[in-house]
Structure formats: C-alpha cells, structure tokens
Amino acid sequence: MFKRMLSAFGVGGPSVDTVLDSPHAVPGEVITGQVRIQGGSSDAQIEEILLSLVTRVEVEHGDHERAGTAEFLRVSAGHKVKVTAGQLTTVPFRIALPWETPISAVGGRELPGVVVGVRTELVIAGAPDKGDLDPVLVGPLQAQDRVLEAFGELGFSFRSADVEAGRLHGVRQELGFFQEIEFFPPSRYAGRVNQVELTFVASPDELVVVLEADKRGGMFRSGGDSFGRFHVSHEEALRTDWAAAIDGWLAKVAESGGGHAMFGGHQEHYGHEYDHHGHPGHHGQHGRRGPGMGGMVAGAAAGVVGGMILGEVMEDVFDGGDEGFEE
C-alpha cells in the first residue's frame, strides 16, 4: 500500500492509496483491490485511473545486459472520477494475471531477482501521474510447483532467477519476455554440467517446460548448451514423474552432446536442442534428496533485502522482434 499526495492539484490536494485485497496470486488468477482517493481541501476530478502490471526485465544489447521495468498489461479502472473535498472515494478493480506472468514467490517466500507489481497511474488534466508499485507475490501453478519440487528432490540448488526480454524458439508466447530460474546441478553431475536453467511458458490449456544445460568442456571450459522441451496439459503435468524425466534428460546431457527428453512424441532436432511434445510418465516414489524448492529459495534469500527498486521504464522494449536461444 502506497499513499501519496497528488501534486498536480497543489497543496491541499487529494491523496491516493492502492490496496490489493491479497498480495498473493498465481498466473491466470484474477487479483482484486481498491484505489482509495481521499479528498483534499476542494473538489477535484481525475480523468482516468489506469492500472498496469510491471516486472523487472533484463535486456541484452550485444555483449551487455541492462535491467529496467517493463509493463505487460494495462487496464482502466475508472473514467472522470469526481473526488469530493474531504470525502473518501473508492474505486474497485480487477486484473486478470496473464498465464505467462513470472513467478515471484515460492513457498510463500520472495524469489530473489524477480519482482512483479501493480502500478497506479492517474491521468489529471491530460497529464499522467505514475505512482509506486504494489508488489504481487506470484506463486507457481500447481503444475509448475510439481516441476520445482522435482528439482529439490533431485538435489539441485537454487542459483538465481531473472526475466529476460525475447522469445523462445518453437514456443508460442503472448508476452515478449520469459523467466529463467537457474540451478546448480546435483553433485553427481559436478564437473560435467555447469548449471541448468528452467523456463515455464503456461497457457490455459498447456504447460511448456524448457530446460537448458550448460555443459562443462575440457579444463572446465563451456562445452555448449543442450535443451529439452516438454509440452503437457496441466492435468498431465500433475501425473508426470518429473524427477525421472529431468534426471533422465540430464544424464544424457552429461554423457553426450545433447539431451534427449524422456517423454515420447514428436522430436525435432536443431543444433543442440531437442523438442518433445511430452506425455505423462508413470508416477513413482523418489527419495527426497534435497530441501525442496521452498527451502532452496529460503536459503538463497537469507540476507537479501526485499522490495527491490526497479530501474527506469523502457518504453516499447519488446518491439524489436523475436529473440531466441543463442546458437
């Protein structure tokens, strides 16, 4: 909740709060809240109340990256709102989170490196007045959580997470960015795999799970990247033995130049990438060899200051065309 005076009206003008009914949500869910405007010393009118979803995004420029905030959804909550002097005016709102909204919390804890928030913008006398961010803790879908838990069971350790501008090869996306959650591999793959990156692309009917492994070469030089891609329905994702699928894929990555996903279906090979339309494996019991995703994030977040300050807004940052995996 951020309360601020509306400077456009001068001294004695109204102030505004944006209040979320709950800061917790999952992709595809509707979040609700209120914009509360406390009248000042005289009547006022706000031409429009706009609410937008923003996230912190890394953008590559050649060999360099820079971070900023990117708006990925904007809705109007009210037009020509009259604010009576000294009175409280409340404007309710509803925002449907896109299915590709980045995950910013796991196990009830903030995911370091990822911020999602609601920003309130008031249009006064034709000029926009942009406010601060109200953070939204976006947790994983149940299907996504099954995949994350498998990483914990297999003994992966959380390294970092971010959101990157661009598009993934062969994956249908609505938004112009994708999230990467990076892990150090289990100890049994030490010396053969540097790290594994996990990306989710969700839709109402499907969950795409993209894996990228950075292999070690001779004398610990990079040995190239290998990819695996699994397309499953949300129901199939709940029945899939993700620990077996991920471990089987990574074992093949460590042994050879590419990783063959463990699900049946159509396969398309391009470079080091392998594409599968996944089908559920047999659900099995795996001994818990790791702390689970929530525990991994809790350990990594220790000492991390919450409430990251976002950088400048980058207008039209996603209009430059598709970006995919590096060849």
Secondary structure, DSSP 8 states (H G I E B T S, - for coil): -EEEE-GGG-TT--EEEEEES-SEE-TT-EEEEEEEEE--SS-EEEEEEEEEEEEEEEEEETTEEEEEEEEEEEEEEEEEEEE-TT-EEEEEEEEE--TT----EETTEE-TT--EEEEEEEEETTEEEEEEEEE-EE---HHHHHHHHHHHHHT-EEEEEEEEES--TT---SSSEEEEEEEE--GGGTTTEEEEEEEEEE-SS-EEEEEEEEEE-GGG-EEEEEEEEEEE-HHHHHHS-HHHHHHHHHHHHHHSSS---SS-S-EEEETTEEEE-------------S-HHHHHHHHHHTT--SS-----B-TTTTTT-------
